[in-house]
Amino acid sequence: MSKIIVRISDMAVSNLPGSSIVTYALGSCLCLVLYDKKLKLAGMLHSLLPEGKEKSLLPDFNALKYVDTAVPLLFKECYKLGATKQSLKVYAFGCATIRDAANVMNIGDRNFATLQKILWKNNVFLEQEFVGGSVSRTVEIQIDDGLILLKQGNSTITIETG
Amino acid sequence: MAYNILVVDDSSAMRVVIKKVLHMTGLDILVFEAGSGIDALTVLEEQWVDMILTDIHMPQMSGVELIEKIRSHQEFNTLPVMVISTEGREDFLSKTQKLGVAGYLKKPFQATELRNAILAILEEHNADIQPAATNDDEDGDF
């Protein structure tokens, strides 16, 4: 079974039978997972910061680093493989409170607020969200059955996307 | 179009949460806060609001008393009021229904539940409700 690893500021889309997509050590970052049951197609992104649109003209700009620019890209990649907005189930993970030294950044909350704003604007609703707290999470989705395995702290949760 | 919304809750933390959700609706919303029913009436004397979100169990004047006061004023008797409370007893719900509340949400709630409820109520009472215009309509769409 092939495992596609999504790193920070990265995304992956797969309809490869027997494969899974996984991201590790999710703290204040956002992990968004999309799944199309009929097509057996999954997408995952792991974005670091809330807003990057204003930085989009910089030469080293990475759209996947920012929630506001990454989310549309993930949806569009899934559309290329036949999914539609209506056929995709959407799940959010991460956005934990990992305090910086100055204790003021609040990145996790801001990441989730940015996600909600962009989903709302596009008439997309979250099926489920596993966000906040101060735990590190690992998220894996299996392409064949759409099962999401969520490890947070010492516990593992299985989420059915059907 | 901007909306004035009054949030009444004796917990300042809860008022902050509700304010955050209100700002996530994408609407142009100005939030007024009151820590009790009495404070809420003071705000209403000075400021027109389009909607009230109120807690029930508060010192000095409960949310139910507040709604009764509001309904007794001709000026405010059609003002939409939504109750956000830990209280879930049937007799209580029936009482608030008789007072004509526009919505009820039990604490704890999901942000999306509150957002959807607020939008539904505003939509019902304002035919021309539209998300605030943004400069980035072309970007970020999918």
Chai-1 contact restraints between the chains, C-beta under 6 A:
chainA,res_idxA,chainB,res_idxB,connection_type,confidence,min_distance_angstrom,max_distance_angstrom,comment,restraint_id
A,D68,B,G140,contact,1.0,0.0,6.0,A-B,restraint_1
A,P72,B,G140,contact,1.0,0.0,6.0,A-B,restraint_2
A,P72,B,F142,contact,1.0,0.0,6.0,A-B,restraint_3
A,F75,B,F142,contact,1.0,0.0,6.0,A-B,restraint_4
A,K76,B,F142,contact,1.0,0.0,6.0,A-B,restraint_5
A,Q116,B,M24,contact,1.0,0.0,6.0,A-B,restraint_6
A,K117,B,M24,contact,1.0,0.0,6.0,A-B,restraint_7
A,I118,B,G140,contact,1.0,0.0,6.0,A-B,restraint_8
A,W120,B,G26,contact,1.0,0.0,6.0,A-B,restraint_9
A,N122,B,F142,contact,1.0,0.0,6.0,A-B,restraint_10
